[in-house]
Amino acid sequence: MTKAHAQDQDQHQHQYLDCIAMKRAIQEQIAAETKGMTPRDRLAYYRKLASESPFASLISRRSRVRQKTNIPR
């Protein structure tokens, strides 16, 4: 193994995604954006987020399946 390859490997080992920190940052952002909203406004906000999500088609499809089969939420 060359020295350059070993250094490159060390750098990759130290790179990671801190999921907890990312989750907390997103929660803080949402809390700031929804501060002072009524429950109805928050529901509209969350529905808008869901509709704009990269997973919107999956969310929508799952919702339709629930409606057809009367599965409670």
Buried (B, 14 or more C-beta within 10 A) or exposed (E): EEEEEEEEEEEEEEEEEEEEEEEEEEEEEBEEEEEEEEEEEBEEBEEEEEEEEEEEEEEEEEEEEEEEEEEEE
